[in-house]
Amino acid sequence: MLSSSLSLSLYIYNQLISAVSRGFHFLFPIPIPIPIMTTPPVFSAKWLMKSSGKLITVIVFLILDFLDNFFCIIFRILDECFEGKASPCYCEKKGELVGDVSETLYGRKNVFREMGFLGFARIWENSKKRGGVVGGEVVVNRWSDCGCESCVSWMKNGDHQKLHVVVREPSKALCLTASIDDCRVKPTENVIFLHGFLCSSSFWTETVFPYISEPKNRNYRLFAVDLLGFGRSPKPRDCSYTLKDHIEMIEKSVIYPFALDSFHLVGHSMGCIIALALAAKHSNSVKSITLVAPPFFPTKDGGSSIALNKLAEKSLWPPLLFGSSVMTWYEHLGRCVCFLICRNHRTWEKMLKLITGKRDLHFSAMDLTRHTHHSGWHTMHNVICGGATVLDSYLTVLVKAGTKICIIHGDRDQVVPIECTNNIKMKAPHSEVNILKNADHSSVIFGREKEFARYLEHIW
């Protein structure tokens, strides 16, 4: 519209100049140079659309910067009212990094925060305690989190502190808890499946497990894990959700109880990062590792920041990328979203069932809300972003150990760029790479379940 108005204005201007020129030539038959304006290349429609798009993006994220600071104040006040003290956040410019906490928690730039805007809100002394751990003394559920059984299981003792694990035995028995007494048949092979961000064990049990061939069913024991903070697994508030935390819980819930001295690993997206860390720690036990759409970025200086900008670039399009950027860059806006959706996931599920008329919803719709803001926020930064700084060393361990590495990636993946697979191939030249045509981050498996299962069997 702006380009059309500009062209019309230039046309009118040139017509007026031509009329004046004819008048001058009638009165004074002497050539007088009259400037005729043309549309400059910089004002082309394509340039205007591109510039206006960038301007709109800048304006939108400036508004989000302000809103995040605003809700920082709101949540501090509400936390003070409901819990007696404000929960710590990462809104200050600097913070002491404890353990495996990612630098991206503090490295997210915010215009208003850099200006010191709304700094008066930090009047709570407790808000100066940083490092990602809220504190071991916390024994209550966050007021903004759901209070259902799976969401508060972290407050209970005993076996409830183990991950939710679906075990498919060679006898085809399906156990919903990781119990040695229920699984007496000794398999010849074990396989551990690790899901991606905002997913659960259902990602594997609903897609791959039904398509495993009968010979493999008789000899393989399959473990599908709900990672810490997701699905039906505990979602502790006093946890930083680092790679170490996730690995220790998998060991405690699967490897040690079932005495796994050898196993295969299969991971999708974020699950690939955890799979690499687990494989490096148990390199003598891992027989193969299959990485599906692995987010593997260079580990040079600022590796975690590179991962943050690659996976959650501040962009308005596509919508999935915009949603990722909002939930990753803005701690308090993300908490607002989780308060509205995750806290009320049972209500949303009932509404969806009424709208769709289905008794059982698709597992992906349910998995999307089965986490807390605390678990999702810290896992995103400490595993996906922070993991970028250590993956290179993990891969080196696996290469030296001679572990079989297989990679599957879709050529249309807009979530994890295909350059990540190229990065692994450069570090591990002997890895087997399978690029699927016309496949994105999800359809690399969805719609190809049987083909994917056969590929896994080939690897095993």
Salt bridges, closest charged atoms under 4 A:
ASP68 OD2 - ARG113 NH2 3.63
ASP79 OD1 - ARG335 NH2 2.89
GLU83 OE1 - ARG237 NH2 2.75
GLU92 OE2 - ARG130 NH2 3.92
GLU125 OE1 - LYS128 NZ 3.54
GLU137 OE2 - LYS85 NZ 3.07
GLU169 OE2 - ARG221 NH1 3.88
GLU189 OE1 - HIS264 NE2 3.19
GLU189 OE2 - LYS287 NZ 2.80
GLU214 OE1 - LYS172 NZ 3.08
GLU214 OE2 - ARG218 NH1 3.91
GLU251 OE2 - LYS281 NZ 3.10
GLU251 OE2 - HIS282 NE2 2.71
GLU331 OE1 - ARG108 NH2 3.97
GLU349 OE2 - HIS345 ND1 3.50
GLU349 OE2 - ARG370 NH2 3.18
ASP392 OD2 - LYS427 NZ 3.35
ASP413 OD2 - HIS409 NE2 3.46
ASP413 OD2 - HIS441 ND1 2.84
GLU419 OE1 - LYS310 NZ 3.43
GLU457 OE2 - ARG454 NH1 3.40
